[in-house]
């Protein structure tokens, strides 16, 4: 596992197409923004494990698939508004 210390606003690159930006730091929480191609799935580790039937205690490389709750809330909100507009 790679462990980095980043300041708010810092961005790191994963390969050529994925960026992770520290959006805010508050107490023990960190909000991050992830930019990745649409064909790359991004899930919190526990959701990824559920989707793929893996043991919830396995987290060796699961950090690759994690997304912060704020991003998931935003995606959920966008999906709800999309469904409302198209139905």
N, C-alpha and C positions, 0 to 999 in steps of 0.2 A: 504494500500500500504506500502510495506517495502522500506525504503530509506536507502541506504548504501553509504558511502564514501570509495572509493577504490583507491589504487595507481596503476600506470601502472604495468602490469605483475601480478596483483592480480587475483586470481581465486575464484569463489564461486560455490557452489554445489546446485543444485536443485534436491532433492531426491538423489537416488543412481546413476543415469545414465546421468544426464545433468550437464555440466560444462559451465560456462560463464567466459571468461577471458578478462580483459581489455588489448587490444592490443596496443592502443596508445591514447594519449590525445593531442589535438591540438586546441587551442582557445576554442570555445564553443562546439566543436565536440569531441566525444569519439567513437573510433572504438572498437568493442567487437567481440570476437570469441566465437561461440557456438558449443559445441559438444553434440549431442543428437542422440538417436537411429533413424534410418531412418523412423520408423513408427510414429514418433512424428512430426507433421507439425509445421513449424516455419515461420511466416509471419509478416511483418510490420502490425501494427494495422489497418491502412487504407485499406490495401489489404485484410486483414482478414475480415473486415467489409463488403467490397465489395463482396467478395466471398460468404459470408453468409447472404447477404442482410440486414445487421444491420445498424442502424443509425450511421453515421460517428462520432457523438459526444459522443457516448458511449465508455468510456475508463476505466471503473472500473477495470476489470481484464485483459484488452487487452494487457498489457505489457508482459504477459506470451507468447504471440504469435508474439512478435516483433523481427525483425532481422535488423541489420544495413544495410544501402545501399551498403556498401563495400562487405558484404557477398553475397548479392543478385547479385551484379555485377559479383563477382567471379563465382557464380553458373550459371549465364547466359552465361558467357564466356565458362565455362566447357561444358554446354549444346550445345552451338554452335559448339565447337570443336568436340564433340561427334557426332553431326549430320553430320558434314563434313566428319569425318572418316568412318561413317557407311552408307553413301549414295553415 
